[in-house]
Amino acid sequence: MISVAVVGATEPGNVGTIARSMKNFGLGDLLLVDPPELDPDGEAYGFAGQAREDVLPEADTVTFDHLVEHYYTVGCTATTNEDATNHVRYPFLTPADLTEELRGVDTDVAIVFGRERVGLTNDELARLDRVCSIPASDDYPVLNLGQAATVVLYELRSLTVDATQHPEEAHERADEREIEALHDQFADMLVGIGHPEPKRAKAGRLWRRLLGRAHPTGREVKTLRGILRRATQRANEE
């Protein structure tokens, strides 16, 4: 299932606009992190169109930790530093690329959008599995929060509006909690082998992005966890 998460929005109207776009493109599960007050008589419901009847009132308020621990997460940004040395926002997908990457992956996905003024922070993006960036004019690449969500959700329509386009055999991604445990074990191994402390955060981000592209199965994660566990134990014995 594909869910939409909105982090730290301050304008109720933007939440309503995103709910409406979800309804337009066949999505119904809205997750809100630190949302503004959504008055049934206010802008959120006014902007939501028919989504005021189901998507918006059924939205769940969750924490950012909950997103990371329970979903394959894709953080959406209007702009990125298109530089392979920037491991927080690179490598990134376009919305069209994202559609193909998610096709046939059998796991719960959260498409994550950030604040009106600053978007998702680098610290937040570093905890997410993938980054999706919307190509726009260099003269004015910044999109409104509601616009950005509409562009991304439109591109996902073949997965959400026309479900018959899913392949017969889906690729089963490992449980997100097991993958998070794998990330923790990788961090422990870096400590165990004496990897330079200033470089550990970057190595962790590279590892997270690699697994984000790979969609490991449960068996693959179990095997990798065993390897990392033994490597850490061996390093601690030396």
HELIX and SHEET records of a PDB file:
HELIX    1   1 PRO A   12  ASN A   24  1                                  13    
HELIX    2   2 GLU A   43  PHE A   47  1                                   5    
HELIX    3   3 GLY A   49  GLU A   53  5                                   5    
HELIX    4   4 PHE A   64  HIS A   70  1                                   7    
HELIX    5   5 PRO A   95  LEU A  102  1                                   8    
HELIX    6   6 ASN A  122  ALA A  126  1                                   5    
HELIX    7   7 LEU A  145  GLU A  155  1                                  11    
HELIX    8   8 ARG A  157  THR A  160  1                                   4    
HELIX    9   9 ALA A  163  GLN A  165  5                                   3    
HELIX   10  10 GLU A  176  GLY A  192  1                                  17    
HELIX   11  11 GLU A  197  ALA A  214  1                                  18    
HELIX   12  12 GLY A  218  GLU A  237  1                                  20    
SHEET    1   A 6 ASP A  60  THR A  61  0                                        
SHEET    2   A 6 LEU A  30  VAL A  33  1                                        
SHEET    3   A 6 ILE A   2  VAL A   7  1                                        
SHEET    4   A 6 VAL A 109  PHE A 113  1                                        
SHEET    5   A 6 TYR A  72  THR A  77  1                                        
SHEET    6   A 6 ARG A 130  SER A 133  1                                        
SHEET    1   B 2 VAL A 105  ASP A 106  0                                        
SHEET    2   B 2 HIS A 171  GLU A 172  1                                        
END                                                                             
